[in-house]
Amino acid sequence: MRKRDHNVFANAASLLICGLLAGVVVAAAAFPAVAMSGLAAKAGAETFGALPKELTVARSPQISYLLASDSKTPLAIMYDENRRDVKLADISPFMQKAIIAAEDHDFYKHNGVDLNGIARAFVNNQSGTASQQGASTLTMQYVRLAIAYSATHPADVVAATEDTSGRKLREMRLALQIDEEFSKDEILERYLNIASFGNGAYGVYAASQVYFGKPPSKLKLEEAAMLAGMVKAPTTNDPNTESGRPLALDRRNYVLKNMAEIGAISQQEADAAIALPMNVKDKRTPNGCVATNQKDWGFFCDYFYRWWMQQETFGSTTYDRERRLKSGGYTITTSLDVQAQNGADRAVRANLGVNSKAARMVAVVEPGTGRVRALSVNRNFKIDNPNKPQNKIASEPRKAKKKIRGNYPNTVNPLLSGGQGITGYQAGSTFKIFTIVAALEKGIPLSYQINSPDEFKSDYIIERNSPAACAGTNLYCPKNASKSMAGVHNMWSAFGSSVNTFFVPLQQQVGAENVIKAAQKLGITFRDSGDARRATKEGGANQWGAFTLGVSQTTPLELANAYATLAADGKYCEPIPVQEIKGPDGKTLDIAKPKCEQRISTEVARAAVDAARCPVGDRSSTSKCVGATARNVKSIVDAPVAGKSGTTDSEKTSSLVAMTKQYSVAGIMADPDWPQTTQKMGHDEAQGINPAVYNTLKVAMKNKERIQFTPPSGKIINGDQRSIPNVRCQSVESARAELKEAGFDVIVSDNKVASNCAPNTVAGTSPEGRTIKGGVVTIEVSSGGGTPPNTPGNVTPGGPQVPVVPGRPTGRPRG
């Protein structure tokens, strides 16, 4: 800014003259002389007060741009008014000259108020001619627009633009001040950035994009003249309407003639430009999440929008936050990973289109930062047209009878992240990981063994004679998906094969309330009111026997982030959709930084991941994996992986989590319109959830480093080892007593083995030598025969007695 050498007397005189002339021009009736002189004196006295803030600080609404994580791929644009301020140096000289020729010939000569122009307007308007002239300078127009844009109440907007002598006198006074405070080029830059050009374009940047698809620096002479001609009446002179096109052309040519008249261009240049046809585009700038750069990115954009609206940094009310987003001129680099997002978009729609009742939902989170890298579902992010609806009738029978339409193929509901009535979906056996975490935190090691029967009679009390109760009792009795799963299991084999009758007794041992706490530490929030009540002590958390089997609701985003916490060695990070936020001043806001904290110990996290390598066909040097419910994940992703599949009762939902050190991908398949659907969701390779998850992870990992998970170490693997007493050739009862006295859980095998011990005595134990404190020791009964025990058939420490069915996506909660 710079000040000119104006003194008090010059200003007062100028203002008095302006006030008197303005009174003549704008008043419908003459002011009394005393009133005019008083008004002028009052204005003169205020001339050198501080300028209103709206005139010194650029406050016109600005577009906010959303970019992908590469900081260059456009995601979306948010605005109330389509405007982006640019420097005068980035505006074509033709445009600068054209606006002066159209609106204020003497802009560089007057001091903000054009006395000659006022006189001309007075003479013209008093002559009785049909056309009335105005006398507003560019500076006065800028004052009017700036005050109107800063108004916070509709009445203030009216006051800033009403056609009264008082308003015009104030404009003149402020225009004189503005002319002192700013250079002419600064005033011209501000005006070009605030003026309206119609079709939703505010400022020359938006106008040049909307009408010509180019930046303002590239505007040609005839294009600049057309834009300058629109400022006077942007709606009337709209070149994209049948009635406005000839008016816009006439106005363009008028501006070109004026440019030649004031010497801005030659007459030859004007004639050549006038001879050119007027070619314009109708390219309204897309706005909001329903108009993202890629049609499938709307769900991520919507998640970002909902996140922004929750941040108090951007205002104390949701109204304030939305205004900041849509008028604050932010450049927002989101966390969206283009490669991962495109992979997810293809994967969720492969062999399953948008018209399927089944919603295939996939969320991708980065371990260690919580940055959400992709959100995708086989739906169109679109508001269904009520006049021409595309959505099908809802699948839920009661809604269908009322002809209520469902959420497919179009929806703007937050299916992946929850909210607005979306509380989530059951994720089945993926929740068993929380039981593992709680057990490890209690000091129970990975190799801890449980003899898992086909049906387990628990201590959990449920409704008598319910389908999940033991016959004739009120006790919860879960079963496995297959009888072949029965046998001795440790955490590796039980998780790999998804053995329900291992995890319910393990949860019972560590306390269901502690398993629930582990889930909460990893980010499960219990959006459903019934789940939230049940998860409290008062709601009976300690009796929630089926919790470990995934009967509570969650979202793909929560599930992905819970597993990401384990991949990050126990560091929980709040899910966040941004990477960097810059204000219009170019300064970076701290709010985009990850918010992380250590929720569980590093060793517990590493041990849980070690168990989670089994279900997806991977293993470490530590893992003792037997069975895999999603075995092909490892070979398809071709990287160290961990995760878990899950299926609810009757396959109403299916889920899979698969993760590397860089990405945690969680998928859930469900019918959001009808949770009790009769459709089987499943895991199959064509239309199930599994391919959507592992193909997303495969694409996300393309050209990424293959980083190994760090295996656990120390007692968390095998716990405290104890020597197993030698009870060979003893009676079964005495052997059982001795083993129990030593602190072991004893079972007797139904299968007899050949041995040189007497028939029906103890042939040996499995395992032999040593095992973990409190571990399972199986007594093998001799059939006689004089040969040594068949040790090769024994179960090694941690292995199951009965082979587990591999490759089957199990984990159905019973109850």
Order of alpha helices (4+ residues) and beta strands (2+ residues): alpha-alpha-alpha-beta-beta-alpha-alpha-alpha-alpha-alpha-alpha-alpha-alpha-alpha-alpha-alpha-alpha-beta-alpha-beta-beta-beta-alpha-beta-beta-alpha-beta-beta-alpha-alpha-alpha-alpha-beta-alpha-beta-beta-beta-alpha-alpha-beta-beta-beta-alpha-alpha-beta-alpha-beta-beta-beta-beta
